[in-house]
Amino acid sequence: MSDSSRDRIEGKVDELSGRGKSALGDLTDDDQKRAEGDADQTQGKIKQGIADVKDKVDDVVKKVTGN
């Protein structure tokens, strides 16, 4: 599995986990849990963004090197 695929999967897991934490925080009126969930979602989106950048860099490298 490529690094970008791994980052994308980890990012999606973090994002979904964060959604669950945020929802739990909403249900229990727990601001700390809600904040943790929001942070996890943000971290997940960043990881997915990094994966996109890695894919684009790989594409450019392949075009330049002809591989």
PDB file of N, CA, C and O in Angstrom:
ATOM      1  N   MET A   1       0.852  -1.175   0.000  1.00  0.00           N
ATOM      2  CA  MET A   1       0.000   0.000   0.000  1.00  0.00           C
ATOM      3  C   MET A   1       0.898   1.238   0.000  1.00  0.00           C
ATOM      4  O   MET A   1       1.876   1.317   0.742  1.00  0.00           O
ATOM      5  N   SER A   2       0.545   2.183  -0.836  1.00  0.00           N
ATOM      6  CA  SER A   2       1.357   3.395  -0.940  1.00  0.00           C
ATOM      7  C   SER A   2       1.145   4.297   0.280  1.00  0.00           C
ATOM      8  O   SER A   2       0.162   4.173   1.010  1.00  0.00           O
ATOM      9  N   ASP A   3       2.092   5.196   0.468  1.00  0.00           N
ATOM     10  CA  ASP A   3       1.995   6.150   1.582  1.00  0.00           C
ATOM     11  C   ASP A   3       0.739   7.000   1.476  1.00  0.00           C
ATOM     12  O   ASP A   3       0.067   7.262   2.473  1.00  0.00           O
ATOM     13  N   SER A   4       0.430   7.426   0.256  1.00  0.00           N
ATOM     14  CA  SER A   4      -0.747   8.289   0.101  1.00  0.00           C
ATOM     15  C   SER A   4      -2.028   7.522   0.400  1.00  0.00           C
ATOM     16  O   SER A   4      -2.961   8.082   0.977  1.00  0.00           O
ATOM     17  N   SER A   5      -2.088   6.257   0.019  1.00  0.00           N
ATOM     18  CA  SER A   5      -3.275   5.443   0.326  1.00  0.00           C
ATOM     19  C   SER A   5      -3.420   5.257   1.831  1.00  0.00           C
ATOM     20  O   SER A   5      -4.521   5.334   2.376  1.00  0.00           O
ATOM     21  N   ARG A   6      -2.304   5.013   2.488  1.00  0.00           N
ATOM     22  CA  ARG A   6      -2.318   4.839   3.937  1.00  0.00           C
ATOM     23  C   ARG A   6      -2.778   6.124   4.623  1.00  0.00           C
ATOM     24  O   ARG A   6      -3.596   6.088   5.541  1.00  0.00           O
ATOM     25  N   ASP A   7      -2.244   7.262   4.168  1.00  0.00           N
ATOM     26  CA  ASP A   7      -2.652   8.554   4.730  1.00  0.00           C
ATOM     27  C   ASP A   7      -4.136   8.807   4.504  1.00  0.00           C
ATOM     28  O   ASP A   7      -4.831   9.307   5.389  1.00  0.00           O
ATOM     29  N   ARG A   8      -4.613   8.462   3.324  1.00  0.00           N
ATOM     30  CA  ARG A   8      -6.017   8.682   2.999  1.00  0.00           C
ATOM     31  C   ARG A   8      -6.925   7.833   3.902  1.00  0.00           C
ATOM     32  O   ARG A   8      -7.939   8.323   4.400  1.00  0.00           O
ATOM     33  N   ILE A   9      -6.561   6.577   4.108  1.00  0.00           N
ATOM     34  CA  ILE A   9      -7.353   5.683   4.962  1.00  0.00           C
ATOM     35  C   ILE A   9      -7.312   6.151   6.414  1.00  0.00           C
ATOM     36  O   ILE A   9      -8.346   6.229   7.077  1.00  0.00           O
ATOM     37  N   GLU A  10      -6.107   6.464   6.905  1.00  0.00           N
ATOM     38  CA  GLU A  10      -5.987   6.950   8.283  1.00  0.00           C
ATOM     39  C   GLU A  10      -6.772   8.245   8.468  1.00  0.00           C
ATOM     40  O   GLU A  10      -7.397   8.457   9.507  1.00  0.00           O
ATOM     41  N   GLY A  11      -6.737   9.099   7.465  1.00  0.00           N
ATOM     42  CA  GLY A  11      -7.475  10.350   7.534  1.00  0.00           C
ATOM     43  C   GLY A  11      -8.969  10.126   7.614  1.00  0.00           C
ATOM     44  O   GLY A  11      -9.661  10.784   8.391  1.00  0.00           O
ATOM     45  N   LYS A  12      -9.468   9.200   6.815  1.00  0.00           N
ATOM     46  CA  LYS A  12     -10.901   8.914   6.829  1.00  0.00           C
ATOM     47  C   LYS A  12     -11.306   8.305   8.172  1.00  0.00           C
ATOM     48  O   LYS A  12     -12.367   8.630   8.706  1.00  0.00           O
ATOM     49  N   VAL A  13     -10.465   7.425   8.719  1.00  0.00           N
ATOM     50  CA  VAL A  13     -10.747   6.831  10.032  1.00  0.00           C
ATOM     51  C   VAL A  13     -10.785   7.920  11.102  1.00  0.00           C
ATOM     52  O   VAL A  13     -11.691   7.943  11.935  1.00  0.00           O
ATOM     53  N   ASP A  14      -9.805   8.818  11.078  1.00  0.00           N
ATOM     54  CA  ASP A  14      -9.782   9.921  12.053  1.00  0.00           C
ATOM     55  C   ASP A  14     -11.019  10.806  11.913  1.00  0.00           C
ATOM     56  O   ASP A  14     -11.620  11.221  12.904  1.00  0.00           O
ATOM     57  N   GLU A  15     -11.384  11.083  10.672  1.00  0.00           N
ATOM     58  CA  GLU A  15     -12.543  11.936  10.441  1.00  0.00           C
ATOM     59  C   GLU A  15     -13.830  11.278  10.969  1.00  0.00           C
ATOM     60  O   GLU A  15     -14.636  11.923  11.638  1.00  0.00           O
ATOM     61  N   LEU A  16     -14.005  10.007  10.662  1.00  0.00           N
ATOM     62  CA  LEU A  16     -15.208   9.303  11.132  1.00  0.00           C
ATOM     63  C   LEU A  16     -15.225   9.159  12.646  1.00  0.00           C
ATOM     64  O   LEU A  16     -16.271   9.305  13.278  1.00  0.00           O
ATOM     65  N   SER A  17     -14.079   8.875  13.220  1.00  0.00           N
ATOM     66  CA  SER A  17     -13.972   8.782  14.675  1.00  0.00           C
ATOM     67  C   SER A  17     -14.318  10.123  15.312  1.00  0.00           C
ATOM     68  O   SER A  17     -15.011  10.184  16.327  1.00  0.00           O
ATOM     69  N   GLY A  18     -13.829  11.181  14.706  1.00  0.00           N
ATOM     70  CA  GLY A  18     -14.121  12.522  15.202  1.00  0.00           C
ATOM     71  C   GLY A  18     -15.594  12.849  15.133  1.00  0.00           C
ATOM     72  O   GLY A  18     -16.140  13.477  16.040  1.00  0.00           O
ATOM     73  N   ARG A  19     -16.238  12.427  14.064  1.00  0.00           N
ATOM     74  CA  ARG A  19     -17.686  12.649  13.954  1.00  0.00           C
ATOM     75  C   ARG A  19     -18.421  11.950  15.084  1.00  0.00           C
ATOM     76  O   ARG A  19     -19.359  12.494  15.667  1.00  0.00           O
ATOM     77  N   GLY A  20     -17.975  10.728  15.385  1.00  0.00           N
ATOM     78  CA  GLY A  20     -18.595   9.985  16.490  1.00  0.00           C
ATOM     79  C   GLY A  20     -18.394  10.684  17.821  1.00  0.00           C
ATOM     80  O   GLY A  20     -19.327  10.801  18.615  1.00  0.00           O
ATOM     81  N   LYS A  21     -17.171  11.151  18.067  1.00  0.00           N
ATOM     82  CA  LYS A  21     -16.896  11.861  19.320  1.00  0.00           C
ATOM     83  C   LYS A  21     -17.714  13.141  19.417  1.00  0.00           C
ATOM     84  O   LYS A  21     -18.260  13.460  20.474  1.00  0.00           O
ATOM     85  N   SER A  22     -17.795  13.869  18.313  1.00  0.00           N
ATOM     86  CA  SER A  22     -18.576  15.105  18.316  1.00  0.00           C
ATOM     87  C   SER A  22     -20.047  14.821  18.603  1.00  0.00           C
ATOM     88  O   SER A  22     -20.694  15.533  19.371  1.00  0.00           O
ATOM     89  N   ALA A  23     -20.558  13.778  17.976  1.00  0.00           N
ATOM     90  CA  ALA A  23     -21.962  13.413  18.201  1.00  0.00           C
ATOM     91  C   ALA A  23     -22.183  13.006  19.648  1.00  0.00           C
ATOM     92  O   ALA A  23     -23.190  13.377  20.251  1.00  0.00           O
ATOM     93  N   LEU A  24     -21.256  12.250  20.207  1.00  0.00           N
ATOM     94  CA  LEU A  24     -21.353  11.858  21.609  1.00  0.00           C
ATOM     95  C   LEU A  24     -21.313  13.090  22.507  1.00  0.00           C
ATOM     96  O   LEU A  24     -22.068  13.192  23.473  1.00  0.00           O
ATOM     97  N   GLY A  25     -20.430  14.015  22.178  1.00  0.00           N
ATOM     98  CA  GLY A  25     -20.351  15.262  22.936  1.00  0.00           C
ATOM     99  C   GLY A  25     -21.645  16.055  22.868  1.00  0.00           C
ATOM    100  O   GLY A  25     -22.067  16.654  23.856  1.00  0.00           O
ATOM    101  N   ASP A  26     -22.276  16.056  21.691  1.00  0.00           N
ATOM    102  CA  ASP A  26     -23.564  16.739  21.548  1.00  0.00           C
ATOM    103  C   ASP A  26     -24.639  16.063  22.395  1.00  0.00           C
ATOM    104  O   ASP A  26     -25.425  16.729  23.068  1.00  0.00           O
ATOM    105  N   LEU A  27     -24.660  14.738  22.352  1.00  0.00           N
ATOM    106  CA  LEU A  27     -25.681  13.997  23.104  1.00  0.00           C
ATOM    107  C   LEU A  27     -25.536  14.146  24.607  1.00  0.00           C
ATOM    108  O   LEU A  27     -26.528  14.230  25.331  1.00  0.00           O
ATOM    109  N   THR A  28     -24.297  14.178  25.069  1.00  0.00           N
ATOM    110  CA  THR A  28     -24.039  14.234  26.514  1.00  0.00           C
ATOM    111  C   THR A  28     -23.752  15.648  27.004  1.00  0.00           C
ATOM    112  O   THR A  28     -23.491  15.865  28.187  1.00  0.00           O
ATOM    113  N   ASP A  29     -23.802  16.601  26.088  1.00  0.00           N
ATOM    114  CA  ASP A  29     -23.491  17.997  26.405  1.00  0.00           C
ATOM    115  C   ASP A  29     -22.090  18.128  27.008  1.00  0.00           C
ATOM    116  O   ASP A  29     -21.874  18.871  27.965  1.00  0.00           O
ATOM    117  N   ASP A  30     -21.146  17.386  26.420  1.00  0.00           N
ATOM    118  CA  ASP A  30     -19.755  17.355  26.877  1.00  0.00           C
ATOM    119  C   ASP A  30     -18.904  18.168  25.900  1.00  0.00           C
ATOM    120  O   ASP A  30     -18.560  17.694  24.817  1.00  0.00           O
ATOM    121  N   ASP A  31     -18.575  19.387  26.293  1.00  0.00           N
ATOM    122  CA  ASP A  31     -17.803  20.275  25.420  1.00  0.00           C
ATOM    123  C   ASP A  31     -16.417  19.722  25.112  1.00  0.00           C
ATOM    124  O   ASP A  31     -15.922  19.890  23.997  1.00  0.00           O
ATOM    125  N   GLN A  32     -15.786  19.068  26.076  1.00  0.00           N
ATOM    126  CA  GLN A  32     -14.457  18.491  25.864  1.00  0.00           C
ATOM    127  C   GLN A  32     -14.495  17.412  24.784  1.00  0.00           C
ATOM    128  O   GLN A  32     -13.649  17.397  23.890  1.00  0.00           O
ATOM    129  N   LYS A  33     -15.462  16.520  24.862  1.00  0.00           N
ATOM    130  CA  LYS A  33     -15.587  15.435  23.879  1.00  0.00           C
ATOM    131  C   LYS A  33     -15.907  16.016  22.494  1.00  0.00           C
ATOM    132  O   LYS A  33     -15.396  15.539  21.481  1.00  0.00           O
ATOM    133  N   ARG A  34     -16.746  17.036  22.464  1.00  0.00           N
ATOM    134  CA  ARG A  34     -17.095  17.696  21.202  1.00  0.00           C
ATOM    135  C   ARG A  34     -15.840  18.317  20.579  1.00  0.00           C
ATOM    136  O   ARG A  34     -15.619  18.202  19.373  1.00  0.00           O
ATOM    137  N   ALA A  35     -15.027  18.971  21.399  1.00  0.00           N
ATOM    138  CA  ALA A  35     -13.795  19.602  20.906  1.00  0.00           C
ATOM    139  C   ALA A  35     -12.800  18.553  20.403  1.00  0.00           C
ATOM    140  O   ALA A  35     -12.146  18.750  19.379  1.00  0.00           O
ATOM    141  N   GLU A  36     -12.692  17.438  21.130  1.00  0.00           N
ATOM    142  CA  GLU A  36     -11.816  16.351  20.683  1.00  0.00           C
ATOM    143  C   GLU A  36     -12.281  15.822  19.331  1.00  0.00           C
ATOM    144  O   GLU A  36     -11.472  15.564  18.439  1.00  0.00           O
ATOM    145  N   GLY A  37     -13.580  15.667  19.193  1.00  0.00           N
ATOM    146  CA  GLY A  37     -14.127  15.178  17.934  1.00  0.00           C
ATOM    147  C   GLY A  37     -13.854  16.134  16.785  1.00  0.00           C
ATOM    148  O   GLY A  37     -13.497  15.711  15.685  1.00  0.00           O
ATOM    149  N   ASP A  38     -14.021  17.413  17.043  1.00  0.00           N
ATOM    150  CA  ASP A  38     -13.747  18.406  16.011  1.00  0.00           C
ATOM    151  C   ASP A  38     -12.267  18.378  15.608  1.00  0.00           C
ATOM    152  O   ASP A  38     -11.928  18.487  14.430  1.00  0.00           O
ATOM    153  N   ALA A  39     -11.402  18.231  16.605  1.00  0.00           N
ATOM    154  CA  ALA A  39      -9.963  18.169  16.330  1.00  0.00           C
ATOM    155  C   ALA A  39      -9.620  16.917  15.521  1.00  0.00           C
ATOM    156  O   ALA A  39      -8.812  16.980  14.594  1.00  0.00           O
ATOM    157  N   ASP A  40     -10.225  15.793  15.864  1.00  0.00           N
ATOM    158  CA  ASP A  40      -9.982  14.555  15.120  1.00  0.00           C
ATOM    159  C   ASP A  40     -10.450  14.688  13.673  1.00  0.00           C
ATOM    160  O   ASP A  40      -9.779  14.224  12.752  1.00  0.00           O
ATOM    161  N   GLN A  41     -11.594  15.319  13.483  1.00  0.00           N
ATOM    162  CA  GLN A  41     -12.094  15.521  12.116  1.00  0.00           C
ATOM    163  C   GLN A  41     -11.132  16.374  11.308  1.00  0.00           C
ATOM    164  O   GLN A  41     -10.853  16.080  10.146  1.00  0.00           O
ATOM    165  N   THR A  42     -10.627  17.432  11.927  1.00  0.00           N
ATOM    166  CA  THR A  42      -9.688  18.314  11.248  1.00  0.00           C
ATOM    167  C   THR A  42      -8.401  17.571  10.909  1.00  0.00           C
ATOM    168  O   THR A  42      -7.865  17.711   9.810  1.00  0.00           O
ATOM    169  N   GLN A  43      -7.914  16.783  11.855  1.00  0.00           N
ATOM    170  CA  GLN A  43      -6.705  16.002  11.621  1.00  0.00           C
ATOM    171  C   GLN A  43      -6.918  15.029  10.458  1.00  0.00           C
ATOM    172  O   GLN A  43      -6.036  14.847   9.620  1.00  0.00           O
ATOM    173  N   GLY A  44      -8.076  14.420  10.422  1.00  0.00           N
ATOM    174  CA  GLY A  44      -8.384  13.488   9.334  1.00  0.00           C
ATOM    175  C   GLY A  44      -8.416  14.181   7.981  1.00  0.00           C
ATOM    176  O   GLY A  44      -7.905  13.645   6.998  1.00  0.00           O
ATOM    177  N   LYS A  45      -9.004  15.353   7.923  1.00  0.00           N
ATOM    178  CA  LYS A  45      -9.063  16.098   6.663  1.00  0.00           C
ATOM    179  C   LYS A  45      -7.675  16.523   6.218  1.00  0.00           C
ATOM    180  O   LYS A  45      -7.376  16.533   5.024  1.00  0.00           O
ATOM    181  N   ILE A  46      -6.824  16.875   7.179  1.00  0.00           N
ATOM    182  CA  ILE A  46      -5.440  17.249   6.842  1.00  0.00           C
ATOM    183  C   ILE A  46      -4.699  16.052   6.270  1.00  0.00           C
ATOM    184  O   ILE A  46      -3.988  16.185   5.274  1.00  0.00           O
ATOM    185  N   LYS A  47      -4.854  14.888   6.882  1.00  0.00           N
ATOM    186  CA  LYS A  47      -4.185  13.681   6.365  1.00  0.00           C
ATOM    187  C   LYS A  47      -4.651  13.365   4.952  1.00  0.00           C
ATOM    188  O   LYS A  47      -3.848  12.980   4.102  1.00  0.00           O
ATOM    189  N   GLN A  48      -5.931  13.525   4.699  1.00  0.00           N
ATOM    190  CA  GLN A  48      -6.442  13.271   3.357  1.00  0.00           C
ATOM    191  C   GLN A  48      -5.886  14.290   2.360  1.00  0.00           C
ATOM    192  O   GLN A  48      -5.596  13.950   1.213  1.00  0.00           O
ATOM    193  N   GLY A  49      -5.742  15.524   2.801  1.00  0.00           N
ATOM    194  CA  GLY A  49      -5.142  16.551   1.951  1.00  0.00           C
ATOM    195  C   GLY A  49      -3.687  16.248   1.636  1.00  0.00           C
ATOM    196  O   GLY A  49      -3.231  16.454   0.511  1.00  0.00           O
ATOM    197  N   ILE A  50      -2.962  15.758   2.631  1.00  0.00           N
ATOM    198  CA  ILE A  50      -1.567  15.365   2.423  1.00  0.00           C
ATOM    199  C   ILE A  50      -1.483  14.237   1.401  1.00  0.00           C
ATOM    200  O   ILE A  50      -0.595  14.229   0.548  1.00  0.00           O
ATOM    201  N   ALA A  51      -2.404  13.290   1.490  1.00  0.00           N
ATOM    202  CA  ALA A  51      -2.434  12.185   0.530  1.00  0.00           C
ATOM    203  C   ALA A  51      -2.643  12.716  -0.887  1.00  0.00           C
ATOM    204  O   ALA A  51      -2.008  12.240  -1.828  1.00  0.00           O
ATOM    205  N   ASP A  52      -3.525  13.692  -1.040  1.00  0.00           N
ATOM    206  CA  ASP A  52      -3.762  14.283  -2.359  1.00  0.00           C
ATOM    207  C   ASP A  52      -2.497  14.943  -2.901  1.00  0.00           C
ATOM    208  O   ASP A  52      -2.170  14.804  -4.080  1.00  0.00           O
ATOM    209  N   VAL A  53      -1.789  15.660  -2.031  1.00  0.00           N
ATOM    210  CA  VAL A  53      -0.550  16.320  -2.447  1.00  0.00           C
ATOM    211  C   VAL A  53       0.486  15.278  -2.853  1.00  0.00           C
ATOM    212  O   VAL A  53       1.158  15.439  -3.872  1.00  0.00           O
ATOM    213  N   LYS A  54       0.622  14.216  -2.072  1.00  0.00           N
ATOM    214  CA  LYS A  54       1.580  13.156  -2.415  1.00  0.00           C
ATOM    215  C   LYS A  54       1.264  12.552  -3.783  1.00  0.00           C
ATOM    216  O   LYS A  54       2.170  12.298  -4.577  1.00  0.00           O
ATOM    217  N   ASP A  55      -0.023  12.325  -4.054  1.00  0.00           N
ATOM    218  CA  ASP A  55      -0.410  11.782  -5.352  1.00  0.00           C
ATOM    219  C   ASP A  55      -0.033  12.734  -6.484  1.00  0.00           C
ATOM    220  O   ASP A  55       0.451  12.300  -7.530  1.00  0.00           O
ATOM    221  N   LYS A  56      -0.254  14.019  -6.278  1.00  0.00           N
ATOM    222  CA  LYS A  56       0.069  14.999  -7.317  1.00  0.00           C
ATOM    223  C   LYS A  56       1.573  15.091  -7.545  1.00  0.00           C
ATOM    224  O   LYS A  56       2.028  15.217  -8.681  1.00  0.00           O
ATOM    225  N   VAL A  57       2.336  15.028  -6.465  1.00  0.00           N
ATOM    226  CA  VAL A  57       3.799  15.049  -6.599  1.00  0.00           C
ATOM    227  C   VAL A  57       4.264  13.802  -7.346  1.00  0.00           C
ATOM    228  O   VAL A  57       5.121  13.888  -8.225  1.00  0.00           O
ATOM    229  N   ASP A  58       3.707  12.654  -7.002  1.00  0.00           N
ATOM    230  CA  ASP A  58       4.065  11.419  -7.709  1.00  0.00           C
ATOM    231  C   ASP A  58       3.754  11.526  -9.201  1.00  0.00           C
ATOM    232  O   ASP A  58       4.545  11.089 -10.037  1.00  0.00           O
ATOM    233  N   ASP A  59       2.603  12.107  -9.533  1.00  0.00           N
ATOM    234  CA  ASP A  59       2.232  12.277 -10.941  1.00  0.00           C
ATOM    235  C   ASP A  59       3.235  13.164 -11.670  1.00  0.00           C
ATOM    236  O   ASP A  59       3.634  12.858 -12.793  1.00  0.00           O
ATOM    237  N   VAL A  60       3.640  14.254 -11.041  1.00  0.00           N
ATOM    238  CA  VAL A  60       4.607  15.161 -11.657  1.00  0.00           C
ATOM    239  C   VAL A  60       5.947  14.462 -11.840  1.00  0.00           C
ATOM    240  O   VAL A  60       6.571  14.587 -12.894  1.00  0.00           O
ATOM    241  N   VAL A  61       6.391  13.735 -10.836  1.00  0.00           N
ATOM    242  CA  VAL A  61       7.660  13.018 -10.927  1.00  0.00           C
ATOM    243  C   VAL A  61       7.621  11.996 -12.073  1.00  0.00           C
ATOM    244  O   VAL A  61       8.587  11.855 -12.823  1.00  0.00           O
ATOM    245  N   LYS A  62       6.499  11.292 -12.197  1.00  0.00           N
ATOM    246  CA  LYS A  62       6.363  10.315 -13.291  1.00  0.00           C
ATOM    247  C   LYS A  62       6.403  10.992 -14.653  1.00  0.00           C
ATOM    248  O   LYS A  62       6.994  10.460 -15.593  1.00  0.00           O
ATOM    249  N   LYS A  63       5.779  12.162 -14.769  1.00  0.00           N
ATOM    250  CA  LYS A  63       5.795  12.885 -16.040  1.00  0.00           C
ATOM    251  C   LYS A  63       7.203  13.356 -16.371  1.00  0.00           C
ATOM    252  O   LYS A  63       7.633  13.282 -17.523  1.00  0.00           O
ATOM    253  N   VAL A  64       7.918  13.838 -15.369  1.00  0.00           N
ATOM    254  CA  VAL A  64       9.265  14.370 -15.603  1.00  0.00           C
ATOM    255  C   VAL A  64      10.243  13.250 -15.925  1.00  0.00           C
ATOM    256  O   VAL A  64      11.076  13.385 -16.821  1.00  0.00           O
ATOM    257  N   THR A  65      10.141  12.138 -15.190  1.00  0.00           N
ATOM    258  CA  THR A  65      11.088  11.046 -15.397  1.00  0.00           C
ATOM    259  C   THR A  65      10.652  10.090 -16.501  1.00  0.00           C
ATOM    260  O   THR A  65      11.453   9.278 -16.963  1.00  0.00           O
ATOM    261  N   GLY A  66       9.410  10.173 -16.926  1.00  0.00           N
ATOM    262  CA  GLY A  66       8.923   9.295 -17.965  1.00  0.00           C
ATOM    263  C   GLY A  66       8.567   7.900 -17.499  1.00  0.00           C
ATOM    264  O   GLY A  66       8.425   6.980 -18.304  1.00  0.00           O
ATOM    265  N   ASN A  67       8.422   7.749 -16.187  1.00  0.00           N
ATOM    266  CA  ASN A  67       8.080   6.413 -15.639  1.00  0.00           C
ATOM    267  C   ASN A  67       6.607   6.296 -15.419  1.00  0.00           C
ATOM    268  O   ASN A  67       6.131   5.255 -14.967  1.00  0.00           O
TER     269      ASN A  67
END
